[in-house]
Amino acid sequence: MTGLINSRLQEALIALKATQQYRQLPNLQHNGPYVISEGKTLLNITSNDYLGLGGDTELQNEFLNQIRLLSAAQTPKMSATSSRLLTGSDAQLQALESELQEWYQTAVDKQDTSVSKSVLVLNSGYHANLGILPALTALPVKTLILADKLVHASIIDGLRLSQSKLVTYRRYRHNDYEHLATFIKQANPDIERIIVVTESIFSMDGDRADLCQLVQLKAKDARIELYVDEAHAIGVLGDTGLGLAEETQTLANIDYLVGTFGKAFASVGAYIMCDDIVKQWLINTMRPLIFSTALPPINHAWTRFILAKMPTLNDQRAHLAQLSTKLSRAIVQRHRVSPTIQYPNYESPIVPYILGDNASTLAKAQQLQAAGFYAMPIRPPTVPANTARIRLVMNAKLTNKDCEQLIRQL
Ligand SMILES: Cc1ncc(COP(=O)(O)O)c(C=O)c1O
């Protein structure tokens, strides 16, 4: 690297520091629901481990004990050593896909519909969102993509890579379906396909898309397909944990249903539930699937172990809902500008505490840390300008007392 580049990098990093946007990797140890940071034990209210399974050592031991009983030949390997198209598609991965398919089918059957989907497992939610849209739009079909303004960075990167001349995309105002409907109305008649993209629970605001309304919109125009990223709803919502689409009985109407394993599943990886022909197309064209080593079989074995438990975790989901509602109501009450403001219903375990500017958000995070909570500031560009916040996250292992102590610190 030249001296010029080095000094330019230094200047740019100093500029980030001046605007409180400089990021550093924290040095942490984990201990159940706690993290140990700089020698201090803090309650973790930052991670996406919504069901608290990631810090559950008993659960981990149960899994490891099962693995120890296997013969050497049966023990899942620690690396896939190549992409899925070469040797990476092992027995664990195939079993995981068919169990996910069963999970979907059982939920969809309860909703009295006869739709069936195939499942494709991918390396991460980032890989999924980065690769699916460019693959879908590689077809020579005139396509309009309409995405919610607040969709995750991975979806935005996927949009940016959907560069065919036949593709245009626009962003509608967050959860504003009138705005979305206006874009649909304005779409040229020669547009052959309209893909509407949303998250079901939004990662930074914790609010929900109205999937029923989106399904109604879809029913009005045969060109519309729905792409829903359930990263933050999987494991958290729905009778068996299959997400907001399960809870709202919209599973059968969603064309591309994406979920991830790095959050409530306390694992790693992602999946798409879609028509089998779409799965075959993705296998043939989706670059992050084709050009990346598959996840290790041992990870898939752990994901299967968690998946088997997912439908049985309704008590944990109910406790999580109760804690999250308590916290979000306390925040609304604290900041109530008018006594007539309604208390929010349960949206999700993500409860944003929006302070606006970077400096007060950093100060609040430090105050919460001093009080024993591992809370982290989230600043632009991760969130829009002037909406810096502490993203408070509840998990099913927290107690009511933990939640009340946190509320006192806000
Ligand atoms: C909505 C959403 N989709 C996808 C991802 C990426 O998932 P992964 O962490 O599995 O790459 C995230 C990550 O936080 C997310 O919030």
The ligand as an SDF file (V2000), in Angstrom:
LIG
                    3D

 16 16  0  0  0  0  0  0  0  0999 V2000
  -33.6480   -9.1460    7.9460 C   0  0  0  0  0  0  0  0  0  0  0  0
  -32.3200   -9.8220    7.8620 C   0  0  0  0  0  0  0  0  0  0  0  0
  -32.0830  -10.6260    6.8220 N   0  0  0  0  0  0  0  0  0  0  0  0
  -30.9080  -11.2470    6.6820 C   0  0  0  0  0  0  0  0  0  0  0  0
  -29.8990  -11.0830    7.6120 C   0  0  0  0  0  0  0  0  0  0  0  0
  -28.6000  -11.7880    7.4210 C   0  0  0  0  0  0  0  0  0  0  0  0
  -28.6710  -13.0160    8.0500 O   0  0  0  0  0  0  0  0  0  0  0  0
  -27.3220  -13.8060    8.4120 P   0  0  0  0  0  0  0  0  0  0  0  0
  -26.8690  -13.2490    9.7110 O   0  0  0  0  0  0  0  0  0  0  0  0
  -27.7530  -15.2310    8.4760 O   0  0  0  0  0  0  0  0  0  0  0  0
  -26.3530  -13.5320    7.3320 O   0  0  0  0  0  0  0  0  0  0  0  0
  -30.1080  -10.2810    8.7080 C   0  0  0  0  0  0  0  0  0  0  0  0
  -29.0310  -10.1270    9.7140 C   0  0  0  0  0  0  0  0  0  0  0  0
  -29.1460   -9.5480   10.7300 O   0  0  0  0  0  0  0  0  0  0  0  0
  -31.3510   -9.6100    8.8390 C   0  0  0  0  0  0  0  0  0  0  0  0
  -31.5840   -8.8050    9.8570 O   0  0  0  0  0  0  0  0  0  0  0  0
  1  2  1  0
  2  3  1  0
  2 15  2  0
  3  4  2  0
  4  5  1  0
  5  6  1  0
  5 12  2  0
  6  7  1  0
  7  8  1  0
  8  9  2  0
  8 10  1  0
  8 11  1  0
 12 13  1  0
 12 15  1  0
 13 14  2  0
 15 16  1  0
M  END
$$$$
